[in-house]
Amino acid sequence: MSVLDANGLTVIRSGTSILREAGLSLADGEIVGLIGPNGAGKTTLLRCLVNLINPDRGGVRVNGRPVATLSRPEIAREVAYLAQNAGVHWPMSVERIVGLGRLPYSSTFRGLGRRDWTVIERVLEETDIVHLRDRQAPTLSGGERIRMLLASALAVEAPILLADEPISGLDPGHQLQIMQLLRDLARRGRSVVVVLHDLTLALRYCDRIVLMADGRVVADDQAAGVLTEERLARVYGIEAQIHGDGGNRIVVPIGPAQPPARPFETPTGKRSA
Protein backbone atom coordinates (compact mmCIF):
# COMPACT_ATOMS: atom_id res chain seq x y z
CA MET A 1 0.00 0.00 0.00
CA SER A 2 1.32 3.43 -0.95
CA VAL A 3 1.58 5.87 1.95
CA LEU A 4 3.05 8.72 -0.06
CA ASP A 5 2.60 9.67 -3.74
CA ALA A 6 4.09 12.59 -5.62
CA ASN A 7 3.37 13.11 -9.29
CA GLY A 8 4.44 15.62 -11.92
CA LEU A 9 6.27 17.92 -9.51
CA THR A 10 7.68 20.93 -11.31
CA VAL A 11 9.45 23.76 -9.51
CA ILE A 12 10.63 26.84 -11.41
CA ARG A 13 12.66 29.57 -9.74
CA SER A 14 13.97 32.66 -11.53
CA GLY A 15 13.20 31.04 -14.87
CA THR A 16 15.16 27.87 -14.06
CA SER A 17 13.49 24.49 -13.71
CA ILE A 18 14.72 22.90 -10.49
CA LEU A 19 12.28 19.99 -10.69
CA ARG A 20 10.90 18.71 -13.99
CA GLU A 21 7.79 16.52 -13.72
CA ALA A 22 9.38 14.53 -10.89
CA GLY A 23 7.52 11.82 -9.03
CA LEU A 24 8.05 9.43 -6.16
CA SER A 25 5.98 6.80 -4.39
CA LEU A 26 6.58 5.11 -1.07
CA ALA A 27 5.00 1.93 0.27
CA ASP A 28 4.50 0.66 3.81
CA GLY A 29 7.70 -0.75 5.27
CA GLU A 30 9.90 0.35 2.37
CA ILE A 31 13.25 2.11 2.40
CA VAL A 32 13.95 4.08 -0.77
CA GLY A 33 17.35 5.56 -1.56
CA LEU A 34 17.21 8.93 -3.34
CA ILE A 35 20.46 9.48 -5.20
CA GLY A 36 21.94 11.73 -7.90
CA PRO A 37 24.65 14.30 -8.49
CA ASN A 38 24.81 17.58 -6.59
CA GLY A 39 22.09 19.90 -7.83
CA ALA A 40 19.93 17.07 -9.20
CA GLY A 41 16.86 18.26 -7.26
CA LYS A 42 16.83 15.75 -4.39
CA THR A 43 16.43 18.24 -1.55
CA THR A 44 13.85 20.25 -3.48
CA LEU A 45 11.84 17.06 -4.01
CA LEU A 46 11.92 16.25 -0.28
CA ARG A 47 10.86 19.77 0.62
CA CYS A 48 7.89 19.46 -1.72
CA LEU A 49 6.89 16.21 -0.01
CA VAL A 50 6.48 18.01 3.33
CA ASN A 51 4.91 21.13 1.81
CA LEU A 52 7.87 23.40 2.54
CA ILE A 53 7.92 24.24 -1.18
CA ASN A 54 4.78 24.71 -3.23
CA PRO A 55 5.40 23.21 -6.68
CA ASP A 56 4.37 25.12 -9.78
CA ARG A 57 2.77 21.94 -11.07
CA GLY A 58 1.99 18.52 -9.66
CA GLY A 59 0.93 17.39 -6.22
CA VAL A 60 1.70 15.23 -3.21
CA ARG A 61 -0.61 12.92 -1.28
CA VAL A 62 0.08 11.46 2.15
CA ASN A 63 -2.14 8.48 2.93
CA GLY A 64 -4.46 9.65 0.17
CA ARG A 65 -4.79 13.23 1.42
CA PRO A 66 -3.31 16.20 -0.47
CA VAL A 67 -0.41 17.45 1.63
CA ALA A 68 -1.31 21.04 0.72
CA THR A 69 -4.57 20.67 2.70
CA LEU A 70 -2.89 19.46 5.90
CA SER A 71 -1.89 21.69 8.80
CA ARG A 72 1.72 21.81 9.96
CA PRO A 73 0.98 19.64 13.05
CA GLU A 74 -0.86 17.11 10.87
CA ILE A 75 2.08 16.91 8.46
CA ALA A 76 4.53 16.60 11.37
CA ARG A 77 2.62 13.65 12.83
CA GLU A 78 2.61 11.88 9.46
CA VAL A 79 6.05 12.77 8.07
CA ALA A 80 9.27 13.36 10.02
CA TYR A 81 11.82 15.37 8.06
CA LEU A 82 15.54 15.51 8.74
CA ALA A 83 16.85 18.43 6.71
CA GLN A 84 20.28 18.55 5.10
CA ASN A 85 22.90 20.59 6.99
CA ALA A 86 20.38 21.75 9.58
CA GLY A 87 22.02 24.26 11.88
CA VAL A 88 21.60 24.17 15.67
CA HIS A 89 22.87 27.22 17.54
CA TRP A 90 20.53 27.22 20.52
CA PRO A 91 22.17 26.94 23.97
CA MET A 92 20.13 23.84 24.76
CA SER A 93 21.08 20.34 25.84
CA VAL A 94 21.03 17.43 23.42
CA GLU A 95 18.25 15.82 25.45
CA ARG A 96 16.04 18.90 25.17
CA ILE A 97 16.57 19.22 21.42
CA VAL A 98 15.77 15.54 20.90
CA GLY A 99 12.64 16.13 22.99
CA LEU A 100 11.46 18.73 20.46
CA GLY A 101 10.51 15.75 18.31
CA ARG A 102 7.59 15.18 20.69
CA LEU A 103 6.08 18.63 20.06
CA PRO A 104 3.45 17.37 17.55
CA TYR A 105 1.86 15.48 20.44
CA SER A 106 2.05 18.19 23.11
CA SER A 107 0.09 21.32 23.90
CA THR A 108 0.96 24.67 25.41
CA PHE A 109 -0.25 23.56 28.80
CA ARG A 110 1.29 20.07 28.93
CA GLY A 111 4.89 19.15 29.40
CA LEU A 112 6.56 15.89 28.41
CA GLY A 113 4.90 12.82 29.84
CA ARG A 114 6.09 9.32 30.67
CA ARG A 115 5.50 8.11 27.11
CA ASP A 116 7.53 11.02 25.71
CA TRP A 117 10.50 10.29 27.98
CA THR A 118 10.39 6.61 27.05
CA VAL A 119 10.64 7.53 23.36
CA ILE A 120 13.44 10.04 24.00
CA GLU A 121 15.46 7.48 25.91
CA ARG A 122 15.04 4.92 23.14
CA VAL A 123 16.14 7.19 20.31
CA LEU A 124 19.13 8.44 22.30
CA GLU A 125 20.24 4.82 22.53
CA GLU A 126 19.46 4.02 18.89
CA THR A 127 21.61 6.91 17.65
CA ASP A 128 24.40 6.27 20.19
CA ILE A 129 24.21 9.66 21.89
CA VAL A 130 23.13 8.76 25.45
CA HIS A 131 26.52 9.97 26.67
CA LEU A 132 25.88 13.35 25.02
CA ARG A 133 22.46 14.02 26.56
CA ASP A 134 23.66 16.85 28.85
CA ARG A 135 26.01 18.48 26.32
CA GLN A 136 25.07 21.85 24.89
CA ALA A 137 24.21 21.48 21.20
CA PRO A 138 26.68 24.14 19.91
CA THR A 139 29.59 22.16 21.40
CA LEU A 140 28.93 19.05 19.31
CA SER A 141 31.01 17.90 16.37
CA GLY A 142 29.37 17.72 12.95
CA GLY A 143 28.77 13.98 13.20
CA GLU A 144 27.35 14.24 16.74
CA ARG A 145 25.01 17.01 15.60
CA ILE A 146 23.68 14.88 12.75
CA ARG A 147 22.96 12.00 15.11
CA MET A 148 21.18 14.37 17.53
CA LEU A 149 18.96 15.75 14.77
CA LEU A 150 18.20 12.25 13.52
CA ALA A 151 17.23 11.28 17.08
CA SER A 152 14.87 14.26 17.19
CA ALA A 153 13.28 13.19 13.89
CA LEU A 154 12.94 9.61 15.14
CA ALA A 155 11.30 10.86 18.34
CA VAL A 156 8.34 12.06 16.28
CA GLU A 157 7.46 8.40 15.60
CA ALA A 158 5.84 9.43 12.33
CA PRO A 159 5.01 6.55 9.97
CA ILE A 160 7.11 8.23 7.24
CA LEU A 161 10.69 9.45 7.63
CA LEU A 162 12.47 11.63 5.07
CA ALA A 163 16.20 11.89 5.82
CA ASP A 164 18.37 14.19 3.70
CA GLU A 165 21.98 12.94 3.84
CA PRO A 166 21.76 11.60 7.43
CA ILE A 167 25.19 9.93 7.24
CA SER A 168 27.11 12.89 5.81
CA GLY A 169 30.06 13.63 8.07
CA LEU A 170 29.77 10.40 10.07
CA ASP A 171 32.63 7.97 10.55
CA PRO A 172 32.23 4.55 8.85
CA GLY A 173 31.04 2.83 12.01
CA HIS A 174 28.24 5.31 12.63
CA GLN A 175 27.32 5.34 8.92
CA LEU A 176 26.67 1.61 9.11
CA GLN A 177 24.86 1.97 12.42
CA ILE A 178 22.49 4.63 11.09
CA MET A 179 21.79 2.77 7.85
CA GLN A 180 21.03 -0.41 9.81
CA LEU A 181 18.73 1.61 12.06
CA LEU A 182 16.82 2.93 9.03
CA ARG A 183 16.66 -0.60 7.61
CA ASP A 184 15.26 -1.88 10.92
CA LEU A 185 12.67 0.92 11.02
CA ALA A 186 11.41 -0.18 7.61
CA ARG A 187 11.23 -3.81 8.75
CA ARG A 188 9.04 -2.67 11.65
CA GLY A 189 6.63 -1.00 9.22
CA ARG A 190 7.91 2.57 8.92
CA SER A 191 8.50 4.01 5.45
CA VAL A 192 11.80 5.76 4.76
CA VAL A 193 13.25 7.93 2.01
CA VAL A 194 16.96 8.57 2.51
CA VAL A 195 19.19 10.80 0.37
CA LEU A 196 22.59 9.18 -0.07
CA HIS A 197 25.85 9.78 -1.91
CA ASP A 198 27.41 6.46 -0.88
CA LEU A 199 26.23 4.19 -3.69
CA THR A 200 27.45 1.01 -2.02
CA LEU A 201 25.33 1.71 1.06
CA ALA A 202 22.37 2.49 -1.19
CA LEU A 203 22.80 -0.93 -2.82
CA ARG A 204 23.14 -2.70 0.50
CA TYR A 205 20.34 -1.16 2.52
CA CYS A 206 17.64 0.15 0.16
CA ASP A 207 14.71 -1.75 -1.34
CA ARG A 208 14.47 0.68 -4.22
CA ILE A 209 16.62 3.43 -5.62
CA VAL A 210 15.30 6.59 -7.23
CA LEU A 211 17.99 8.23 -9.36
CA MET A 212 17.70 11.92 -10.23
CA ALA A 213 19.56 14.07 -12.72
CA ASP A 214 18.88 17.63 -13.87
CA GLY A 215 15.65 17.85 -11.86
CA ARG A 216 14.21 14.65 -13.34
CA VAL A 217 13.70 11.11 -12.09
CA VAL A 218 15.69 9.10 -14.61
CA ALA A 219 15.44 5.66 -12.98
CA ASP A 220 13.25 4.10 -10.29
CA ASP A 221 13.62 0.39 -9.65
CA GLN A 222 15.06 -2.20 -7.33
CA ALA A 223 18.52 -1.15 -6.20
CA ALA A 224 20.50 -3.56 -8.38
CA GLY A 225 18.50 -2.56 -11.45
CA VAL A 226 19.26 1.15 -11.16
CA LEU A 227 22.99 1.17 -10.51
CA THR A 228 24.78 0.03 -13.65
CA GLU A 229 28.17 1.06 -14.91
CA GLU A 230 26.65 2.66 -18.03
CA ARG A 231 24.14 4.67 -16.01
CA LEU A 232 26.80 5.88 -13.57
CA ALA A 233 28.83 7.10 -16.53
CA ARG A 234 25.89 9.02 -17.97
CA VAL A 235 24.52 10.52 -14.75
CA TYR A 236 27.64 11.02 -12.65
CA GLY A 237 30.19 11.28 -15.46
CA ILE A 238 32.39 8.63 -13.86
CA GLU A 239 33.86 5.32 -14.82
CA ALA A 240 32.98 2.84 -12.09
CA GLN A 241 33.08 -0.88 -11.50
CA ILE A 242 30.41 -2.85 -9.66
CA HIS A 243 31.62 -5.98 -7.93
CA GLY A 244 29.85 -8.79 -6.07
CA ASP A 245 26.27 -9.93 -6.08
CA GLY A 246 23.17 -9.80 -3.90
CA GLY A 247 23.63 -7.73 -0.75
CA ASN A 248 27.41 -7.76 -1.13
CA ARG A 249 27.67 -5.56 -4.23
CA ILE A 250 30.04 -2.59 -4.05
CA VAL A 251 30.55 0.38 -6.33
CA VAL A 252 34.16 1.38 -6.98
CA PRO A 253 34.69 4.74 -8.76
CA ILE A 254 37.72 4.60 -11.06
CA GLY A 255 37.87 8.04 -12.64
CA PRO A 256 36.10 10.39 -15.07
CA ALA A 257 34.12 8.67 -17.81
CA GLN A 258 36.02 8.31 -21.08
CA PRO A 259 34.84 9.66 -23.46
CA PRO A 260 32.78 12.27 -21.55
CA ALA A 261 29.26 10.97 -21.00
CA ARG A 262 26.25 12.30 -22.88
CA PRO A 263 23.27 13.63 -20.88
CA PHE A 264 20.93 10.94 -19.60
CA GLU A 265 17.71 10.89 -21.63
CA THR A 266 15.37 8.44 -19.87
CA PRO A 267 11.77 9.72 -20.08
CA THR A 268 10.65 11.58 -16.95
CA GLY A 269 9.17 9.41 -14.22
CA LYS A 270 9.55 6.20 -16.19
CA ARG A 271 11.04 3.25 -14.35
CA SER A 272 14.14 1.71 -15.79
CA ALA A 273 14.01 -1.80 -17.11
Secondary structure, 3 states (H helix, E strand, C coil): CEEEEEEEEEEEECCEEEEEEEEEEEECCCEEEEECCCCCCHHHHHHHHCCCCCCCEEEEEECCEEHHHCCHHHHHHHEEEECCCCCCCCCCEHHHHHHHHHHHHCCCCCCCCHHHHHHHHHHHHHCCCHHHCCCEHHHCCHHHHHHHHHHHHHHCCCCEEEEECCCCCCCHHHHHHHHHHHHHHHHCCCEEEEECCCHHHHHHHCCEEEEEECCEEEEEEEHHHHCCHHHHHHHHCEEEEEECCHHHCEEEEEEECCCCCCCCCCCCCCCCC
